[in-house]
Structure formats: structure tokens, C-alpha cells
């Protein structure tokens, strides 16, 4: 039995996996139509020539750009493609004419590799205040801070790689813009997962996670009226991957994005309720957090190597999850956690199998 009413519909358009795939936060399972769209364009390129094939699909590319732009709250002409979310951030930082010794404010769930990119360019990083132990940004405290000091920009992971907390991005954008501060949003774990129309100046993300599009496709959108002007020209793209992403977005919109967001939030809550406390593993996020990215802290005394061993053992049992080491969220996590990220077609039997497995690994 599927956990979601949409599960059977979602599952029916995909091939049967050979494992319990609980790892959409790494890479979701593409539909048959998405795979067919990608491969069909590769055949066209081989038959007619790459550039001819792209020109022939001009209207399809334009339609797909409109659909993705609507999902993230931007216009099609503000959108560019790269090969990954990190490549998008690098392109942004390389092209943005920021002042010397610029400052960026981040949340405690900031992705570790993003912090590396900031450090590499000499940006001073400051953490925004948290409203609770889970790391949600305290918007009221942020508003007070902005009255006395303004960073060059605020960077927010709407959902981080190391935890399922959903940051209040629209509220952050509102108070930041009132203070004249631009906001950049990393929505790699958010797009296709939670609402992503936020009003932010710049957003970027990837195709391969909750959207379940192809790997090798990222996107960045820079608002035309951004507080600071940024020019980013598209580099050599992956046209077949872009068409595959377009198909994945079309499938999401056909189902209804709000319906998908509600179901994923429900699945997240079901997963947390099922796993919390099993074998002394503890859910890190609030049970009702509106995301399907779930993290489990290990029993007391466990080392990161123990969590990695548990992840490998689960893989041997046919259950795919991620060991999220502390580098994913170094401002928040000191311990490795198990990251479970089921999509719409998760079965209750798969969660039961995971619960039974971790019970034998805990206390």
C-alpha cells in the first residue's frame, strides 16, 4: 500500500525499482516519458546534427522555459541553464561585481560546499539568528539586525542537504528587501518539493532531485529588476537534458504542484512518526515539518563511521538512503545522520522494512 493517494499514479509511469528507493534528495527516479524525451532528442541529434535538432525544438524549449520559470516565480528570459546547482552558484559568484570584502548572511542549515565557494572568494560569512533548535531563521530578529547592519546579500538554502527544515524564505525576502538587501536562494532540495515562488532576487537549483528530471542539468534565474545587476550568459548546455527537465516539470504541473507539495509534506510526517525513537534513532526535524526530507540522529555514542556502516548495511538489505555527514551542514551538525527522502510512491512496507532494519542496529 502506498503512503500517498498519488503514489500509484506516480509509480505507474516509472519502471519498477530493484530497491526500496528512499533517496529522492540525492536523485529522484525519472518517469518513462522523461527518459524517452531525453533519448529521443539524442537520436535526433545523431540523425540530423546537434544544432539542427535544437533549432527544430525551439518552440518546445520556449514552452519548457515558461513552465519552469512559473514554478520558481521568475520570467523565462531571466532563466539560464548549467550542469548543476553548484555550477550555478559558481557562475553567479564569478560574474557578480561585489565590493571587496563583501559579507553574506546565511542560515544555520547552509550547505557546506556553498560555504567553501564563499570562502574561496573571500566573502565574510555571518550566521542569521535561529528561532529554535531546528535552525529556522528568526525573521523578527533578522529584521532587527538589518536596522543596524546590512550584508551585501543574504543566501538561504530553502531546504538544506543535511536536514528537512524548510526556511521561511518569503518572510526573509520581505524584511531583506525592506532593508535594501538582495536575497539568493539555493532551492536544489526545494524545487518540486515545496512552494518555490518566494520573491527572491536570484534562485538556482537542479533537475535531478525532487523534480525527478535528468542528471547534469541545473538552472539559475536572476530577476531583471534585481537590487544588484548580475549578468550571466548561458554556457554550452545539455539540450537533451533540458528537454527531459521540461517533461518532468510538465508532469508535476499536470498533477498540480500544490497537490504534490501537500502529499510530500504528509509523507514526511508519516515517515517521521514511523521512525522516531526506533532503536534509539531520533528524528531531527519537527514531526510536522512540511517536507519529505527526514533525518535520523543515531543512538548515543555512535561515531560517523558507524552511521556510514549502517547506511551500507541498509543498501545490502535493498534500502537506499544517504549517510549525511557533517560537511553537508557544518554550521549545525557535528554528527552524521541517516537521511531518508521518500517520494510520492513510497510504500508503507518500505518504511516498515527500514524501521525493522534500524531497530536491529540501535539499542
BAVOGU-14079 format. One line per 3 residues: for each residue x, y, z of N, C-alpha, C. Coordinates in steps of 0.1 Angstrom, whole numbers, plus 5000, padded with zeros to 4 digits. Example, Ala and Ser with C-alpha at 12.3 -4.5 7.8 and 13.67 -1.06 7.14 Angstrom:
<rs>
5132:4943:5078:5123:4955:5078:5132:4967:5078; 5128:4978:5071:5137:4989:5071:5129:5000:5079
</rs>
This chain:
<rs>
5009:4988:5000:5000:5000:5000:5009:5012:5000; 5006:5022:4991:5013:5034:4991:5009:5044:5002; 5019:5052:5006:5016:5062:5017:5007:5073:5012
5008:5076:4999:5001:5087:4993:4991:5083:4983; 4980:5090:4982:4970:5088:4972:4976:5089:4958; 4986:5097:4956:4992:5099:4943:5003:5088:4940
5006:5080:4950:5017:5070:4949:5015:5061:4937; 5003:5055:4936:5001:5046:4925:5003:5052:4911; 4997:5064:4910:4998:5072:4898:5013:5075:4895
5020:5080:4904:5034:5083:4903:5042:5071:4899; 5039:5060:4906:5047:5048:4903:5044:5042:4890; 5032:5043:4885:5028:5036:4873:5035:5041:4860
5040:5054:4861:5047:5059:4849:5062:5058:4850; 5067:5050:4860:5081:5047:4862:5084:5032:4862; 5096:5029:4859:5100:5014:4859:5100:5010:4873
5098:4997:4875:5099:4991:4889:5113:4991:4894; 5116:4997:4905:5129:4997:4910:5133:4984:4916; 5146:4981:4917:5151:4968:4923:5154:4970:4938
5151:4982:4943:5154:4985:4957:5143:4993:4963; 5142:4995:4976:5134:5005:4982:5141:5018:4981; 5136:5026:4971:5143:5039:4968:5138:5050:4977
5145:5053:4988:5141:5063:4997:5152:5074:4997; 5156:5079:4985:5167:5088:4984:5165:5098:4973; 5153:5104:4972:5150:5114:4963:5158:5126:4964
5163:5129:4977:5172:5141:4979:5185:5139:4972; 5189:5127:4969:5201:5126:4961:5198:5126:4946; 5189:5118:4942:5184:5118:4928:5171:5110:4927
5161:5117:4922:5148:5111:4921:5147:5101:4909; 5137:5093:4908:5135:5084:4897:5127:5090:4886; 5133:5092:4875:5127:5098:4863:5116:5089:4858
5106:5095:4852:5095:5088:4846:5100:5082:4832; 5092:5073:4827:5095:5067:4814:5094:5078:4803; 5085:5087:4805:5083:5098:4795:5095:5108:4795
5100:5110:4807:5112:5119:4808:5124:5112:4802; 5126:5099:4804:5137:5092:4798:5135:5092:4783; 5123:5089:4778:5120:5089:4764:5123:5102:4757
5119:5113:4764:5121:5126:4759:5136:5129:4757; 5144:5126:4767:5158:5128:4766:5165:5120:4755; 5162:5107:4755:5168:5098:4745:5163:5101:4730
5151:5105:4729:5146:5109:4716:5154:5121:4710; 5157:5130:4718:5165:5141:4713:5179:5137:4710; 5185:5128:4717:5198:5123:4714:5198:5116:4700
5187:5109:4697:5186:5103:4684:5184:5113:4673; 5177:5124:4676:5175:5135:4666:5189:5141:4663; 5197:5143:4674:5210:5149:4672:5218:5141:4663
5218:5127:4665:5226:5118:4657:5221:5118:4642; 5208:5119:4640:5203:5118:4627:5204:5131:4619; 5202:5142:4625:5201:5155:4618:5212:5165:4621
5220:5162:4631:5230:5172:4636:5225:5179:4648; 5234:5181:4657:5231:5186:4671:5224:5200:4670; 5229:5209:4662:5224:5223:4662:5211:5223:4654
5210:5215:4644:5197:5214:4637:5186:5209:4646; 5189:5199:4653:5179:5193:4662:5175:5202:4673; 5184:5211:4678:5180:5221:4688:5171:5231:4681
5174:5236:4669:5166:5246:4662:5152:5240:4660; 5151:5228:4657:5138:5222:4654:5129:5221:4666; 5135:5221:4678:5128:5221:4691:5126:5234:4697
5128:5245:4690:5128:5258:4695:5116:5261:4703; 5104:5258:4698:5092:5261:4705:5090:5253:4717; 5095:5240:4717:5094:5232:4729:5103:5237:4740
5115:5241:4736:5124:5247:4746:5117:5260:4752; 5111:5268:4744:5105:5280:4749:5093:5277:4759; 5085:5267:4755:5074:5262:4764:5079:5257:4777
5090:5249:4777:5096:5244:4789:5101:5254:4798; 5108:5265:4792:5113:5275:4800:5102:5283:4807; 5091:5285:4800:5079:5292:4806:5074:5284:4818
5074:5271:4817:5068:5262:4827:5078:5262:4840; 5091:5261:4837:5100:5261:4849:5100:5275:4855; 5100:5285:4847:5100:5299:4853:5088:5301:4862
5076:5296:4857:5064:5298:4866:5065:5291:4879; 5072:5279:4879:5074:5271:4891:5082:5278:4901; 5092:5286:4897:5102:5293:4906:5099:5308:4907
5089:5313:4901:5085:5327:4903:5093:5337:4895; 5098:5333:4883:5106:5342:4875:5100:5342:4861; 5106:5350:4852:5102:5350:4838:5112:5342:4830
5107:5337:4818:5116:5328:4810:5129:5335:4806; 5129:5348:4804:5142:5354:4799:5151:5356:4811; 5147:5354:4823:5156:5355:4835:5163:5342:4838
5160:5331:4830:5164:5318:4833:5176:5314:4824; 5186:5308:4831:5197:5302:4824:5200:5288:4829; 5207:5279:4821:5209:5265:4825:5224:5263:4827
5227:5255:4836:5241:5250:4839:5240:5235:4841; 5251:5229:4845:5251:5214:4847:5248:5210:4861; 5247:5219:4871:5244:5216:4884:5241:5228:4892
5235:5227:4904:5233:5238:4913:5246:5245:4917; 5256:5237:4920:5269:5243:4924:5275:5251:4913; 5274:5246:4900:5279:5253:4889:5271:5266:4887
5259:5266:4891:5251:5279:4890:5256:5289:4900; 5259:5284:4913:5264:5293:4923:5278:5299:4919; 5286:5290:4913:5299:5295:4909:5298:5305:4898
5289:5303:4888:5287:5313:4878:5283:5326:4883; 5274:5325:4893:5269:5338:4899:5280:5345:4906; 5287:5338:4914:5298:5345:4922:5309:5350:4913
5312:5343:4902:5322:5347:4893:5318:5359:4885; 5305:5361:4883:5301:5372:4874:5296:5384:4882; 5293:5382:4895:5287:5393:4903:5298:5403:4908
5296:5415:4904:5306:5425:4908:5304:5430:4922; 5307:5422:4932:5305:5425:4946:5317:5434:4951; 5315:5442:4960:5326:5450:4966:5336:5441:4973
5348:5446:4974:5359:5439:4981:5354:5437:4995; 5358:5425:5001:5355:5422:5015:5340:5422:5017; 5332:5416:5008:5318:5416:5009:5314:5406:5020
5301:5408:5025:5296:5400:5036:5283:5393:5031; 5282:5380:5034:5270:5373:5031:5264:5367:5044; 5251:5368:5046:5245:5362:5058:5238:5349:5053
5239:5339:5062:5234:5326:5058:5226:5320:5070; 5218:5310:5068:5211:5303:5079:5220:5291:5084; 5217:5286:5095:5225:5275:5101:5225:5262:5093
5215:5261:5084:5215:5249:5075:5222:5250:5062; 5231:5260:5061:5238:5263:5049:5246:5251:5044; 5245:5248:5031:5253:5237:5025:5268:5239:5026
5275:5229:5031:5289:5231:5033:5297:5235:5020; 5295:5229:5009:5302:5233:4997:5299:5247:4993; 5287:5253:4996:5284:5267:4993:5293:5276:5002
5295:5272:5015:5304:5279:5023:5318:5279:5018; 5322:5268:5012:5335:5267:5005:5337:5277:4994; 5326:5278:4986:5326:5288:4975:5327:5302:4980
5320:5305:4991:5321:5319:4997:5335:5322:5002; 5341:5312:5009:5354:5313:5014:5365:5315:5003; 5363:5308:4992:5372:5308:4981:5373:5322:4975
5362:5329:4976:5362:5343:4970:5363:5354:4981; 5367:5350:4993:5370:5360:5003:5358:5366:5009; 5346:5360:5008:5334:5366:5014:5334:5363:5029
5330:5373:5037:5328:5371:5051:5314:5366:5054; 5314:5355:5061:5301:5348:5063:5296:5350:5078; 5284:5354:5079:5278:5355:5092:5265:5347:5093
5262:5341:5104:5250:5333:5105:5238:5341:5110; 5227:5340:5104:5215:5346:5108:5209:5339:5121; 5202:5347:5130:5197:5341:5142:5187:5330:5139
5187:5320:5148:5177:5309:5146:5166:5311:5157; 5154:5307:5153:5142:5309:5161:5141:5297:5171; 5147:5286:5168:5146:5273:5175:5158:5264:5174
5158:5253:5180:5169:5244:5180:5170:5237:5166; 5159:5238:5158:5159:5231:5145:5166:5240:5134; 5168:5253:5137:5175:5261:5128:5167:5270:5119
5154:5271:5121:5146:5280:5113:5150:5294:5116; 5152:5302:5106:5156:5316:5107:5146:5324:5115; 5150:5332:5125:5142:5340:5133:5140:5353:5125
5129:5354:5118:5127:5366:5109:5126:5379:5117; 5120:5379:5129:5119:5391:5137:5133:5396:5141; 5141:5387:5146:5155:5390:5150:5163:5395:5138
5161:5389:5126:5168:5393:5114:5163:5407:5110; 5151:5410:5111:5146:5424:5108:5152:5434:5117; 5154:5431:5130:5161:5440:5139:5175:5442:5136
5182:5431:5132:5196:5432:5128:5198:5441:5116; 5189:5440:5107:5190:5447:5094:5188:5462:5096; 5182:5466:5107:5181:5480:5110:5195:5487:5113
5204:5479:5117:5217:5484:5122:5229:5480:5113; 5227:5469:5105:5238:5464:5096:5231:5457:5085; 5238:5459:5073:5233:5452:5061:5244:5444:5054
5242:5431:5051:5252:5424:5044:5251:5428:5029; 5260:5424:5021:5259:5426:5006:5248:5418:5000; 5246:5406:5006:5235:5398:5002:5232:5387:5012
5220:5382:5012:5216:5370:5021:5215:5358:5012; 5221:5347:5016:5220:5334:5009:5213:5324:5018; 5202:5318:5012:5194:5309:5020:5192:5295:5013
5195:5284:5019:5191:5271:5014:5177:5269:5019; 5167:5269:5010:5153:5268:5014:5151:5255:5021; 5157:5244:5017:5159:5232:5024:5173:5228:5023
5180:5224:5033:5194:5221:5032:5196:5206:5028; 5209:5203:5026:5212:5189:5022:5213:5180:5034; 5215:5186:5046:5217:5178:5058:5205:5177:5067
5193:5182:5063:5181:5182:5072:5169:5187:5065; 5157:5184:5070:5145:5187:5063:5138:5199:5067; 5145:5208:5074:5139:5221:5078:5136:5230:5066
5124:5235:5065:5120:5244:5054:5121:5259:5060; 5130:5266:5054:5132:5280:5058:5121:5289:5054; 5118:5299:5061:5107:5309:5058:5112:5319:5047
5114:5314:5035:5121:5323:5026:5113:5335:5022; 5100:5334:5019:5092:5347:5016:5093:5357:5026; 5093:5353:5039:5094:5363:5050:5108:5369:5051
5118:5361:5048:5132:5366:5048:5133:5376:5037; 5128:5373:5025:5129:5382:5014:5122:5395:5017; 5111:5395:5023:5103:5407:5026:5111:5416:5035
5117:5411:5046:5124:5420:5055:5138:5424:5049; 5144:5415:5041:5156:5419:5035:5154:5430:5024; 5144:5429:5016:5142:5439:5006:5138:5452:5012
5131:5452:5024:5128:5465:5030:5141:5472:5035; 5151:5464:5038:5164:5470:5042:5173:5472:5030; 5169:5469:5018:5177:5471:5006:5187:5460:5003
5185:5448:5008:5195:5437:5007:5189:5426:4998; 5197:5422:4988:5192:5412:4979:5193:5398:4985; 5185:5389:4980:5184:5375:4986:5186:5365:4974
5195:5356:4977:5198:5345:4968:5193:5332:4975; 5186:5324:4967:5181:5311:4973:5186:5299:4966; 5192:5290:4973:5195:5277:4968:5183:5268:4970
5176:5264:4959:5164:5256:4960:5167:5242:4954; 5179:5237:4955:5182:5224:4950:5173:5213:4956; 5171:5214:4970:5163:5205:4977:5148:5209:4978
5145:5220:4972:5132:5226:4974:5123:5225:4962; 5128:5227:4950:5120:5228:4938:5114:5214:4935; 5101:5214:4933:5094:5202:4931:5090:5195:4944
5093:5201:4955:5092:5196:4968:5083:5204:4977; 5086:5217:4977:5078:5227:4985:5076:5239:4976; 5067:5249:4979:5065:5261:4971:5077:5269:4970
5080:5273:4957:5093:5280:4955:5091:5293:4948; 5079:5299:4948:5077:5313:4944:5079:5321:4956; 5091:5328:4958:5095:5334:4970:5097:5349:4969
5098:5354:4957:5102:5368:4955:5117:5371:4956; 5125:5361:4957:5139:5363:4958:5145:5369:4945; 5156:5375:4947:5163:5382:4935:5169:5372:4926
5175:5362:4932:5182:5351:4924:5179:5338:4930; 5176:5328:4922:5174:5314:4927:5181:5305:4918; 5185:5294:4923:5191:5283:4915:5188:5270:4921
5189:5259:4912:5186:5246:4917:5190:5236:4906; 5184:5224:4908:5188:5213:4899:5176:5204:4895; 5178:5197:4884:5168:5189:4879:5166:5175:4885
5177:5170:4891:5177:5156:4894:5171:5151:4907; 5167:5160:4916:5162:5156:4929:5147:5154:4929; 5140:5163:4935:5126:5162:4937:5118:5164:4924
5123:5171:4914:5117:5172:4901:5118:5159:4893; 5127:5150:4897:5130:5137:4891:5133:5139:4876; 5140:5149:4872:5145:5151:4859:5159:5145:4857
5165:5147:4846:5178:5141:4843:5189:5147:4852; 5200:5139:4854:5212:5145:4860:5219:5154:4850; 5228:5163:4854:5235:5171:4845:5228:5184:4841
5217:5187:4847:5210:5199:4844:5207:5207:4856; 5212:5220:4857:5209:5229:4867:5204:5242:4861; 5198:5250:4869:5192:5263:4864:5194:5274:4874
5195:5286:4869:5196:5298:4877:5188:5309:4871; 5181:5316:4879:5172:5327:4874:5176:5340:4882; 5179:5350:4874:5183:5363:4880:5172:5374:4876
5165:5379:4886:5154:5388:4884:5159:5401:4876; 5152:5404:4866:5156:5416:4858:5157:5429:4866; 5149:5430:4877:5149:5442:4885:5157:5440:4898
5166:5430:4898:5174:5427:4910:5180:5439:4915; 5182:5439:4929:5188:5451:4935:5202:5454:4931; 5209:5443:4928:5222:5444:4922:5222:5437:4909
5226:5444:4898:5226:5438:4885:5236:5427:4883; 5232:5416:4878:5241:5404:4876:5239:5400:4861; 5250:5398:4854:5249:5393:4840:5254:5379:4840
5246:5369:4836:5251:5356:4834:5246:5351:4821; 5255:5348:4812:5252:5342:4799:5252:5327:4800; 5244:5321:4792:5243:5306:4792:5256:5301:4786
5261:5290:4792:5273:5283:4787:5268:5272:4778; 5277:5264:4773:5273:5252:4765:5263:5243:4773; 5252:5241:4768:5241:5235:4775:5240:5220:4771
5231:5213:4778:5228:5199:4775:5214:5199:4770; 5211:5201:4758:5198:5202:4753:5189:5191:4756; 5193:5178:4754:5185:5167:4757:5181:5167:4772
5190:5170:4781:5187:5171:4795:5177:5182:4798; 5178:5193:4791:5169:5204:4793:5155:5200:4789; 5154:5192:4778:5141:5187:4774:5135:5177:4784
5144:5169:4789:5140:5159:4799:5135:5167:4812; 5142:5177:4816:5137:5185:4827:5123:5191:4824; 5122:5196:4811:5109:5202:4808:5097:5192:4809
5100:5179:4805:5090:5169:4806:5087:5166:4821; 5097:5166:4830:5095:5164:4844:5086:5175:4850; 5089:5187:4846:5082:5199:4851:5067:5198:4846
5065:5194:4834:5052:5193:4828:5044:5183:4836; 5050:5172:4840:5043:5161:4847:5039:5166:4861; 5048:5174:4867:5044:5180:4880:5033:5189:4879
5033:5198:4869:5022:5208:4868:5009:5201:4864; 5010:5191:4856:4998:5183:4852:4991:5177:4864; 4999:5172:4873:4993:5166:4886:4987:5178:4894
4995:5189:4895:4991:5200:4903:5002:5202:4914; 5010:5212:4913:5021:5214:4922:5017:5215:4936; 5006:5222:4939:5002:5223:4953:4998:5209:4959
4992:5201:4951:4988:5188:4955:5000:5180:4958; 5010:5181:4950:5023:5173:4952:5029:5178:4965; 5030:5191:4967:5036:5197:4979:5029:5192:4991
5016:5192:4991:5008:5187:5003:5011:5172:5006; 5011:5164:4995:5013:5150:4997:5027:5147:5002; 5037:5154:4997:5051:5152:5002:5052:5156:5016
5046:5167:5020:5046:5171:5035:5039:5160:5043; 5029:5154:5038:5022:5143:5045:5031:5131:5046; 5037:5127:5036:5046:5116:5036:5058:5118:5046
5063:5131:5046:5073:5134:5056:5069:5131:5070; 5057:5136:5073:5051:5134:5086:5049:5119:5089; 5044:5111:5080:5042:5097:5082:5056:5090:5084
5066:5094:5077:5079:5088:5078:5085:5091:5092; 5084:5104:5096:5089:5107:5109:5082:5100:5121; 5069:5099:5120:5061:5092:5130:5065:5077:5130
5067:5072:5119:5071:5057:5118:5084:5054:5124; 5094:5063:5122:5108:5060:5125:5113:5066:5138; 5106:5076:5144:5111:5083:5155:5112:5074:5167
5124:5073:5173:5126:5065:5185:5129:5050:5183; 5128:5046:5171:5131:5032:5168:5146:5029:5170; 5149:5019:5179:5163:5016:5182:5171:5027:5186
5165:5037:5193:5172:5049:5198:5176:5058:5187; 5171:5056:5175:5173:5067:5165:5163:5077:5167; 5166:5090:5166:5157:5101:5168:5156:5110:5156
5144:5113:5153:5141:5123:5142:5147:5137:5146; 5154:5143:5136:5160:5156:5139:5150:5167:5137; 5141:5167:5127:5132:5178:5124:5120:5177:5133
5112:5187:5134:5098:5186:5140:5090:5176:5132; 5082:5168:5138:5074:5157:5132:5066:5163:5120; 5060:5175:5123:5051:5181:5113:5058:5190:5103
5071:5190:5102:5078:5199:5092:5073:5195:5078; 5070:5206:5070:5063:5203:5057:5073:5199:5046; 5081:5189:5049:5090:5184:5038:5091:5169:5040
5095:5162:5029:5097:5148:5029:5111:5144:5031; 5120:5153:5034:5134:5150:5037:5135:5148:5052; 5138:5136:5056:5138:5132:5070:5152:5128:5075
5157:5133:5086:5170:5129:5091:5168:5122:5105; 5176:5112:5107:5176:5104:5119:5190:5105:5126; 5191:5111:5138:5203:5111:5146:5205:5097:5152
5217:5092:5152:5220:5078:5156:5219:5077:5172; 5219:5065:5177:5219:5063:5191:5231:5069:5198; 5230:5073:5210:5242:5079:5217:5254:5071:5216
5265:5078:5214:5278:5071:5214:5283:5067:5200; 5274:5067:5190:5278:5064:5177:5287:5074:5171; 5296:5069:5163:5306:5077:5155:5301:5079:5141
5306:5088:5133:5302:5090:5119:5305:5077:5111; 5315:5070:5114:5318:5057:5107:5307:5047:5110; 5301:5047:5122:5290:5038:5125:5278:5041:5116
5275:5054:5114:5264:5058:5106:5266:5054:5092; 5278:5056:5087:5281:5052:5073:5280:5036:5072; 5284:5029:5082:5283:5014:5081:5268:5010:5081
5260:5018:5089:5245:5015:5089:5239:5017:5075; 5244:5028:5068:5239:5031:5055:5243:5020:5045; 5255:5015:5046:5259:5004:5037:5251:4991:5040
5249:4989:5053:5241:4977:5056:5227:4978:5051; 5221:4989:5052:5207:4991:5046:5208:4989:5031; 5218:4994:5024:5219:4991:5010:5220:4977:5007
5227:4969:5015:5228:4955:5013:5214:4948:5015; 5206:4954:5023:5192:4949:5025:5183:4954:5015; 5187:4962:5005:5179:4967:4994:5171:4979:4998
5177:4988:5007:5170:5000:5011:5180:5011:5008; 5177:5021:4999:5186:5031:4995:5183:5044:5003; 5192:5048:5012:5192:5061:5019:5206:5067:5018
5208:5078:5024:5221:5085:5024:5226:5087:5038; 5239:5085:5040:5245:5090:5052:5249:5104:5050; 5243:5113:5057:5246:5127:5056:5256:5131:5067
5269:5132:5062:5279:5136:5071:5279:5151:5074; 5286:5155:5085:5285:5169:5090:5289:5179:5079; 5297:5176:5069:5301:5186:5059:5289:5192:5052
5278:5184:5052:5266:5190:5045:5260:5202:5051; 5261:5202:5064:5256:5214:5072:5265:5217:5084; 5277:5221:5081:5287:5222:5092:5284:5233:5102
5275:5242:5099:5271:5252:5110:5261:5247:5120; 5256:5235:5117:5246:5229:5125:5249:5215:5130; 5254:5206:5122:5255:5192:5125:5270:5189:5128
5272:5183:5140:5285:5177:5143:5286:5162:5141; 5274:5156:5140:5273:5142:5139:5267:5138:5125; 5271:5127:5120:5264:5122:5108:5250:5117:5111
5241:5118:5102:5228:5114:5103:5224:5105:5091; 5214:5097:5093:5208:5090:5082:5197:5099:5075; 5198:5101:5062:5189:5109:5055:5179:5100:5047
5166:5101:5050:5156:5093:5043:5147:5103:5035; 5146:5101:5022:5138:5111:5014:5129:5104:5004; 5118:5098:5009:5109:5091:5000:5101:5101:4991
5098:5096:4979:5089:5104:4970:5075:5099:4971; 5067:5103:4962:5052:5100:4963:5049:5086:4963; 5057:5077:4957:5054:5063:4955:5060:5054:4966
5063:5060:4977:5068:5052:4988:5057:5043:4994; 5061:5031:4997:5051:5021:5002:5053:5020:5018; 5042:5018:5024:5043:5016:5039:5052:5004:5042
5052:4994:5034:5060:4982:5037:5075:4986:5036; 5079:4996:5028:5092:5000:5027:5097:5007:5040; 5088:5016:5045:5091:5022:5058:5091:5012:5069
5083:5002:5069:5083:4992:5079:5096:4984:5078; 5101:4981:5066:5113:4974:5065:5125:4982:5070; 5125:4995:5067:5135:5004:5072:5135:5005:5088
5123:5006:5093:5121:5006:5108:5127:4993:5114; 5124:4982:5108:5128:4969:5114:5144:4968:5113; 5149:4973:5102:5164:4972:5100:5171:4981:5110
5166:4994:5112:5174:5002:5121:5172:4998:5136; 5160:4991:5138:5158:4987:5152:5170:4977:5156; 5174:4969:5147:5184:4959:5150:5198:4965:5150
5199:4978:5145:5212:4985:5145:5213:4994:5157; 5202:4996:5164:5202:5006:5176:5203:4998:5189; 5197:5004:5199:5197:4998:5212:5183:4993:5216
</rs>
